[in-house]
Amino acid sequence: MRISARNLPSCMALTIGSTLVLSISSFGAGATRNRGGMLDALGLDFLAYGHGGAVSNLFFFWSLVVLIGTWALAGRRFVFQSTRPEAERLREIRRLLFAQILCLIPAAPMLSRDVYSYLMQGAMVRDGFDPYTQGAAINPGPMLLEVSFDWRNTTTPYGPLHLWIGNVITHIVGQNVTLGVLLYKIVSILGFFAIAWAIPRIADRLGASPTLALWIGVSNPLMVLHMVGGMHNESIMVGLVSLGLLCALRRRFLLSVALVGVAVSLKATAAIALPFIVWLAVRAFGGDRHAPRGRRIGAFILSGAIGVVETIAVVSLVTWVSGSSWGWLSEISGNSKVINPLALPSLLANLVTPFFQLGNDDFSYNTPLGIFRTISMVCMLVGLVLVWWFFRSDARRALTGICAAYLVAFVFNSVTLPWYYASIISLLGVISLPKPLIKWVIGVSIVLTLAFAGSGNHMLYNVGWMVATALGAWILADLSMGPRRRVSLAHAAGQDPAEGEATPPSPAPAA
């Protein structure tokens, strides 16, 4: 079989079409409202349940698949198989990314219900409650009705900036959930724009391809759908960290630490990047490994001390201005309810529990889970220190170390969710990964994107589904990296390349 790229729609047409359908179907297949909402106001609430819900889910799924396939096709046309100048290819990926964001603005929350919890926590602060010591159920109202039952009696692990944003938004919207979601989407898009602006510039500073960095690290469907569609606060956190890392590469270390410090006041995991900014400062002021040892030690002590003091000062300032407290520090590891195989302790507990239950039906899953979580915390701390020390020689290794440190944290953490990996994915294109690893990143991104239904329920324990998505991810990763023997998307020899497709020296063999 031979497929010509000229016979396929343009990536822009596929992107706009699939994202618009995804946005429309999200009102019936996304994280739909329990009370009220757009469908209810229009008298179309039947699209969220029964046969109407099935139709909405069908359109949502297929538009999601087309969107993912278009991303892979764009990678092949503009990143891996293109002879166009870098600036032109980067502009094409930016256009596709902008189109996705524009089409997702009117969409309902998708792949997660977290935005409703964010609104509820802001409303709690507005109404005089403390989300660090009280659950959402303490404050009944329209916003509480949208919070998942699992989180109605759970405190929040997020920092004072998170509560400040929610407080401001709920002061503006009152009890209007729809308007609150829209304002949260605007905030998420601003954070996402910060990522999209900083990442290609970081890649350029490190001598990597800005086009690859933007394609795999920002226009990645896992990033777009969870940061913009799901409105997770990782969008703001990763945006601030990305800006901070760019400032560090430009030797503006005080501004760099300040930006990451603000990110820490939103979510504590941003702090993982700070020790590596110290290495960048040591490299800038202490010289390379051939410089005098005393000079490098002095630069390390001074940079580390300034970094710690400035971070504490920034977080303290945000805490004071927001009128919040330091209660979040004791709640960082509080979301222990989530069980899925993305976190190593949960995966190991899933594997060993059935064997123990063969001899004892009363054996509790929580017993090995508690043991593995304790061991994993120790492994995480040791792993973070080792990674920090190992990736210290230059700027590129420092950013590679940030990716490795986040990976250690997420693998050994008690709770891990797909959007956590935004901190890693956003940086993978700037550190010049070898092509086999890039292929793995493409495949894993696709699998994680398809691991959650539009409603926010995960399918990680559905073996058939995960095997099917893994197979599809392998095919699409193969597509994006280049032609194969049996299926060729290249033009015939002598034809002008379409959308950046490189003209092959000879026709590809047909099956």
HELIX and SHEET records of a PDB file:
HELIX    1   1 ALA A    5  ASN A    7  5                                   3    
HELIX    2   2 CYS A   11  ALA A   29  1                                  19    
HELIX    3   3 MET A   38  LEU A   42  1                                   5    
HELIX    4   4 ASP A   45  ALA A   48  5                                   4    
HELIX    5   5 GLY A   50  GLY A   75  1                                  26    
HELIX    6   6 ARG A   76  PHE A   80  3                                   5    
HELIX    7   7 GLU A   86  LEU A  104  1                                  19    
HELIX    8   8 ASP A  114  ARG A  126  1                                  13    
HELIX    9   9 ALA A  136  ILE A  138  5                                   3    
HELIX   10  10 LEU A  144  GLU A  146  5                                   3    
HELIX   11  11 PHE A  149  TRP A  151  5                                   3    
HELIX   12  12 PRO A  160  VAL A  173  1                                  14    
HELIX   13  13 VAL A  177  ARG A  205  1                                  29    
HELIX   14  14 PRO A  210  GLY A  217  1                                   8    
HELIX   15  15 PRO A  221  VAL A  224  1                                   4    
HELIX   16  16 LEU A  225  GLY A  229  3                                   5    
HELIX   17  17 GLU A  234  LEU A  249  1                                  16    
HELIX   18  18 PHE A  253  VAL A  264  1                                  12    
HELIX   19  19 ALA A  268  ALA A  273  5                                   6    
HELIX   20  20 LEU A  274  GLY A  286  1                                  13    
HELIX   21  21 ARG A  293  SER A  322  1                                  30    
HELIX   22  22 GLY A  327  GLU A  331  5                                   5    
HELIX   23  23 LEU A  344  GLY A  359  1                                  16    
HELIX   24  24 ASN A  366  PHE A  390  1                                  25    
HELIX   25  25 ALA A  395  PHE A  412  1                                  18    
HELIX   26  26 PRO A  418  TYR A  421  5                                   4    
HELIX   27  27 ALA A  422  LEU A  428  1                                   7    
HELIX   28  28 LYS A  435  THR A  449  1                                  15    
HELIX   29  29 VAL A  463  MET A  481  1                                  19    
END                                                                             
